[in-house]
Amino acid sequence: MLFERRYHPSTDPDSEFSRVLAGGDVSTSGVMVTPESALRVSAWLACVRIISETAGSLPFITYKRL
C-alpha cells in the first residue's frame, strides 16, 4: 500500500479516551477529574503549557510530518 492509514477508529465506545472526552473520569481516589478541574492544578497546567509551547515552536514542515 502506497499510503498507510494511521487513524483507526475505536470500536469500544466505553474506552477511557472517550470517557475523558465526554467530560471527565473518576480517578483512583474517587474524585471526578474533568479537563477544567485538571487545569486548576498548577503542576498539570505547567506540563500542558510546556508541551503546547514546544509543539507551537516546531517548524511547520516538522509539524506536518508528525
N, CA, C and O atoms as CSV, one atom per row, in Angstrom:
chain,resi,resn,atom,element,x,y,z
A,1,MET,N,N,0.839,-1.169,0.000
A,1,MET,CA,C,0.000,0.000,0.000
A,1,MET,C,C,0.890,1.239,0.000
A,1,MET,O,O,1.822,1.336,0.798
A,2,LEU,N,N,0.612,2.161,-0.869
A,2,LEU,CA,C,1.422,3.359,-1.010
A,2,LEU,C,C,1.271,4.290,0.195
A,2,LEU,O,O,2.266,4.790,0.720
A,3,PHE,N,N,0.054,4.519,0.627
A,3,PHE,CA,C,-0.200,5.366,1.792
A,3,PHE,C,C,-0.910,4.536,2.847
A,3,PHE,O,O,-1.975,3.971,2.598
A,4,GLU,N,N,-0.313,4.468,4.019
A,4,GLU,CA,C,-0.953,3.691,5.065
A,4,GLU,C,C,-1.901,4.570,5.883
A,4,GLU,O,O,-1.667,5.769,6.037
A,5,ARG,N,N,-2.928,3.989,6.386
A,5,ARG,CA,C,-3.895,4.719,7.192
A,5,ARG,C,C,-3.461,4.641,8.649
A,5,ARG,O,O,-3.353,3.548,9.204
A,6,ARG,N,N,-3.214,5.784,9.271
A,6,ARG,CA,C,-2.771,5.803,10.657
A,6,ARG,C,C,-3.930,5.903,11.632
A,6,ARG,O,O,-3.795,5.535,12.799
A,7,TYR,N,N,-5.048,6.389,11.171
A,7,TYR,CA,C,-6.192,6.565,12.044
A,7,TYR,C,C,-7.014,5.284,12.073
A,7,TYR,O,O,-7.445,4.796,11.027
A,8,HIS,N,N,-7.227,4.747,13.243
A,8,HIS,CA,C,-8.066,3.571,13.415
A,8,HIS,C,C,-9.147,3.925,14.433
A,8,HIS,O,O,-8.848,4.069,15.619
A,9,PRO,N,N,-10.392,4.069,13.994
A,9,PRO,CA,C,-11.443,4.460,14.934
A,9,PRO,C,C,-11.655,3.409,16.010
A,9,PRO,O,O,-11.542,2.210,15.755
A,10,SER,N,N,-11.957,3.863,17.194
A,10,SER,CA,C,-12.196,2.962,18.311
A,10,SER,C,C,-13.560,2.306,18.161
A,10,SER,O,O,-14.555,2.978,17.888
A,11,THR,N,N,-13.601,1.017,18.336
A,11,THR,CA,C,-14.878,0.315,18.273
A,11,THR,C,C,-15.498,0.190,19.651
A,11,THR,O,O,-16.658,-0.204,19.772
A,12,ASP,N,N,-14.747,0.517,20.691
A,12,ASP,CA,C,-15.239,0.432,22.057
A,12,ASP,C,C,-15.715,1.812,22.512
A,12,ASP,O,O,-14.885,2.662,22.835
A,13,PRO,N,N,-17.021,2.056,22.548
A,13,PRO,CA,C,-17.494,3.387,22.942
A,13,PRO,C,C,-17.258,3.687,24.411
A,13,PRO,O,O,-17.387,4.837,24.831
A,14,ASP,N,N,-16.915,2.680,25.200
A,14,ASP,CA,C,-16.699,2.890,26.624
A,14,ASP,C,C,-15.214,2.954,26.959
A,14,ASP,O,O,-14.823,2.705,28.099
A,15,SER,N,N,-14.388,3.287,25.973
A,15,SER,CA,C,-12.953,3.349,26.216
A,15,SER,C,C,-12.613,4.530,27.118
A,15,SER,O,O,-13.401,5.466,27.252
A,16,GLU,N,N,-11.459,4.480,27.720
A,16,GLU,CA,C,-11.038,5.539,28.641
A,16,GLU,C,C,-10.965,6.889,27.942
A,16,GLU,O,O,-11.362,7.903,28.516
A,17,PHE,N,N,-10.464,6.917,26.716
A,17,PHE,CA,C,-10.327,8.173,25.990
A,17,PHE,C,C,-11.684,8.803,25.716
A,17,PHE,O,O,-11.841,10.016,25.856
A,18,SER,N,N,-12.662,7.998,25.328
A,18,SER,CA,C,-13.986,8.557,25.051
A,18,SER,C,C,-14.644,9.073,26.321
A,18,SER,O,O,-15.400,10.042,26.261
A,19,ARG,N,N,-14.380,8.454,27.470
A,19,ARG,CA,C,-14.925,8.961,28.734
A,19,ARG,C,C,-14.308,10.297,29.085
A,19,ARG,O,O,-15.004,11.188,29.571
A,20,VAL,N,N,-13.010,10.456,28.848
A,20,VAL,CA,C,-12.349,11.727,29.132
A,20,VAL,C,C,-12.896,12.815,28.220
A,20,VAL,O,O,-13.144,13.933,28.673
A,21,LEU,N,N,-13.088,12.502,26.940
A,21,LEU,CA,C,-13.641,13.486,26.011
A,21,LEU,C,C,-15.073,13.860,26.365
A,21,LEU,O,O,-15.513,14.971,26.069
A,22,ALA,N,N,-15.790,12.964,26.984
A,22,ALA,CA,C,-17.179,13.231,27.340
A,22,ALA,C,C,-17.299,14.132,28.559
A,22,ALA,O,O,-18.406,14.544,28.905
A,23,GLY,N,N,-16.203,14.445,29.212
A,23,GLY,CA,C,-16.288,15.378,30.327
A,23,GLY,C,C,-15.580,14.953,31.583
A,23,GLY,O,O,-15.769,15.573,32.630
A,24,GLY,N,N,-14.788,13.938,31.521
A,24,GLY,CA,C,-14.008,13.577,32.692
A,24,GLY,C,C,-14.154,12.114,33.054
A,24,GLY,O,O,-14.904,11.371,32.421
A,25,ASP,N,N,-13.433,11.718,34.072
A,25,ASP,CA,C,-13.440,10.342,34.526
A,25,ASP,C,C,-13.143,10.340,36.015
A,25,ASP,O,O,-12.527,11.272,36.533
A,26,VAL,N,N,-13.573,9.307,36.692
A,26,VAL,CA,C,-13.310,9.185,38.118
A,26,VAL,C,C,-11.894,8.659,38.300
A,26,VAL,O,O,-11.509,7.665,37.686
A,27,SER,N,N,-11.117,9.336,39.153
A,27,SER,CA,C,-9.746,8.904,39.411
A,27,SER,C,C,-9.754,7.761,40.420
A,27,SER,O,O,-10.812,7.377,40.918
A,28,THR,N,N,-8.579,7.219,40.723
A,28,THR,CA,C,-8.500,6.120,41.681
A,28,THR,C,C,-8.886,6.553,43.084
A,28,THR,O,O,-9.247,5.713,43.908
A,29,SER,N,N,-8.817,7.846,43.373
A,29,SER,CA,C,-9.232,8.337,44.687
A,29,SER,C,C,-10.737,8.532,44.770
A,29,SER,O,O,-11.267,8.792,45.850
A,30,GLY,N,N,-11.437,8.411,43.638
A,30,GLY,CA,C,-12.881,8.570,43.630
A,30,GLY,C,C,-13.341,9.966,43.277
A,30,GLY,O,O,-14.543,10.227,43.241
A,31,VAL,N,N,-12.407,10.874,43.013
A,31,VAL,CA,C,-12.743,12.251,42.674
A,31,VAL,C,C,-12.915,12.362,41.167
A,31,VAL,O,O,-12.096,11.845,40.407
A,32,MET,N,N,-13.981,13.039,40.730
A,32,MET,CA,C,-14.220,13.237,39.296
A,32,MET,C,C,-13.218,14.245,38.762
A,32,MET,O,O,-13.110,15.352,39.289
A,33,VAL,N,N,-12.477,13.867,37.709
A,33,VAL,CA,C,-11.479,14.743,37.103
A,33,VAL,C,C,-11.977,15.139,35.724
A,33,VAL,O,O,-12.178,14.287,34.859
A,34,THR,N,N,-12.177,16.437,35.523
A,34,THR,CA,C,-12.579,16.978,34.230
A,34,THR,C,C,-11.424,17.799,33.682
A,34,THR,O,O,-10.506,18.129,34.433
A,35,PRO,N,N,-11.436,18.138,32.405
A,35,PRO,CA,C,-10.366,18.992,31.877
A,35,PRO,C,C,-10.251,20.317,32.623
A,35,PRO,O,O,-9.146,20.822,32.820
A,36,GLU,N,N,-11.382,20.884,33.038
A,36,GLU,CA,C,-11.343,22.158,33.761
A,36,GLU,C,C,-10.725,22.002,35.145
A,36,GLU,O,O,-9.928,22.840,35.567
A,37,SER,N,N,-11.088,20.928,35.860
A,37,SER,CA,C,-10.531,20.746,37.203
A,37,SER,C,C,-9.053,20.364,37.144
A,37,SER,O,O,-8.296,20.704,38.053
A,38,ALA,N,N,-8.631,19.665,36.092
A,38,ALA,CA,C,-7.216,19.307,35.961
A,38,ALA,C,C,-6.367,20.542,35.723
A,38,ALA,O,O,-5.233,20.611,36.198
A,39,LEU,N,N,-6.897,21.527,34.992
A,39,LEU,CA,C,-6.130,22.743,34.722
A,39,LEU,C,C,-6.007,23.639,35.947
A,39,LEU,O,O,-5.221,24.587,35.937
A,40,ARG,N,N,-6.765,23.359,36.999
A,40,ARG,CA,C,-6.632,24.126,38.242
A,40,ARG,C,C,-5.395,23.714,39.036
A,40,ARG,O,O,-4.940,24.461,39.902
A,41,VAL,N,N,-4.854,22.550,38.753
A,41,VAL,CA,C,-3.655,22.073,39.441
A,41,VAL,C,C,-2.449,22.680,38.734
A,41,VAL,O,O,-2.272,22.493,37.530
A,42,SER,N,N,-1.621,23.407,39.480
A,42,SER,CA,C,-0.532,24.160,38.858
A,42,SER,C,C,0.492,23.268,38.150
A,42,SER,O,O,1.007,23.652,37.100
A,43,ALA,N,N,0.797,22.101,38.694
A,43,ALA,CA,C,1.770,21.214,38.042
A,43,ALA,C,C,1.220,20.712,36.711
A,43,ALA,O,O,1.955,20.645,35.726
A,44,TRP,N,N,-0.045,20.365,36.671
A,44,TRP,CA,C,-0.670,19.900,35.427
A,44,TRP,C,C,-0.691,21.018,34.401
A,44,TRP,O,O,-0.387,20.799,33.229
A,45,LEU,N,N,-1.050,22.216,34.840
A,45,LEU,CA,C,-1.099,23.363,33.942
A,45,LEU,C,C,0.288,23.670,33.377
A,45,LEU,O,O,0.416,23.999,32.198
A,46,ALA,N,N,1.330,23.564,34.210
A,46,ALA,CA,C,2.693,23.817,33.743
A,46,ALA,C,C,3.113,22.787,32.693
A,46,ALA,O,O,3.760,23.142,31.707
A,47,CYS,N,N,2.757,21.530,32.890
A,47,CYS,CA,C,3.096,20.489,31.910
A,47,CYS,C,C,2.374,20.724,30.589
A,47,CYS,O,O,2.976,20.599,29.523
A,48,VAL,N,N,1.096,21.060,30.652
A,48,VAL,CA,C,0.332,21.335,29.431
A,48,VAL,C,C,0.920,22.536,28.705
A,48,VAL,O,O,1.011,22.533,27.477
A,49,ARG,N,N,1.319,23.564,29.449
A,49,ARG,CA,C,1.899,24.765,28.846
A,49,ARG,C,C,3.208,24.437,28.144
A,49,ARG,O,O,3.431,24.885,27.019
A,50,ILE,N,N,4.077,23.663,28.786
A,50,ILE,CA,C,5.373,23.317,28.194
A,50,ILE,C,C,5.184,22.489,26.921
A,50,ILE,O,O,5.836,22.748,25.910
A,51,ILE,N,N,4.301,21.506,26.968
A,51,ILE,CA,C,4.066,20.664,25.792
A,51,ILE,C,C,3.479,21.481,24.650
A,51,ILE,O,O,3.908,21.338,23.505
A,52,SER,N,N,2.499,22.340,24.945
A,52,SER,CA,C,1.865,23.111,23.873
A,52,SER,C,C,2.800,24.170,23.311
A,52,SER,O,O,2.784,24.421,22.105
A,53,GLU,N,N,3.625,24.804,24.161
A,53,GLU,CA,C,4.582,25.787,23.651
A,53,GLU,C,C,5.658,25.120,22.804
A,53,GLU,O,O,6.096,25.687,21.803
A,54,THR,N,N,6.087,23.926,23.195
A,54,THR,CA,C,7.085,23.200,22.412
A,54,THR,C,C,6.514,22.794,21.059
A,54,THR,O,O,7.179,22.939,20.034
A,55,ALA,N,N,5.293,22.289,21.054
A,55,ALA,CA,C,4.659,21.918,19.783
A,55,ALA,C,C,4.436,23.147,18.911
A,55,ALA,O,O,4.562,23.066,17.689
A,56,GLY,N,N,4.108,24.279,19.516
A,56,GLY,CA,C,3.893,25.502,18.758
A,56,GLY,C,C,5.170,26.097,18.205
A,56,GLY,O,O,5.125,26.871,17.249
A,57,SER,N,N,6.311,25.752,18.788
A,57,SER,CA,C,7.570,26.313,18.310
A,57,SER,C,C,8.206,25.482,17.197
A,57,SER,O,O,9.212,25.897,16.622
A,58,LEU,N,N,7.637,24.312,16.881
A,58,LEU,CA,C,8.194,23.474,15.822
A,58,LEU,C,C,7.984,24.130,14.462
A,58,LEU,O,O,6.951,24.758,14.228
A,59,PRO,N,N,8.955,23.988,13.567
A,59,PRO,CA,C,8.752,24.485,12.205
A,59,PRO,C,C,7.577,23.756,11.555
A,59,PRO,O,O,7.283,22.611,11.898
A,60,PHE,N,N,6.920,24.411,10.635
A,60,PHE,CA,C,5.725,23.839,10.007
A,60,PHE,C,C,6.019,22.522,9.309
A,60,PHE,O,O,5.202,21.603,9.368
A,61,ILE,N,N,7.156,22.408,8.655
A,61,ILE,CA,C,7.490,21.186,7.922
A,61,ILE,C,C,7.633,20.015,8.892
A,61,ILE,O,O,7.139,18.922,8.616
A,62,THR,N,N,8.297,20.229,10.015
A,62,THR,CA,C,8.436,19.176,11.018
A,62,THR,C,C,7.079,18.826,11.596
A,62,THR,O,O,6.770,17.647,11.770
A,63,TYR,N,N,6.272,19.815,11.895
A,63,TYR,CA,C,4.955,19.582,12.463
A,63,TYR,C,C,4.073,18.822,11.476
A,63,TYR,O,O,3.268,17.983,11.880
A,64,LYS,N,N,4.219,19.108,10.214
A,64,LYS,CA,C,3.424,18.457,9.183
A,64,LYS,C,C,3.748,16.968,9.108
A,64,LYS,O,O,2.860,16.167,8.815
A,65,ARG,N,N,4.990,16.578,9.364
A,65,ARG,CA,C,5.393,15.177,9.307
A,65,ARG,C,C,4.850,14.385,10.481
A,65,ARG,O,O,4.719,13.165,10.377
A,66,LEU,N,N,4.533,15.024,11.587
A,66,LEU,CA,C,4.011,14.305,12.748
A,66,LEU,C,C,2.632,13.900,12.453
A,66,LEU,O,O,1.980,13.275,13.288
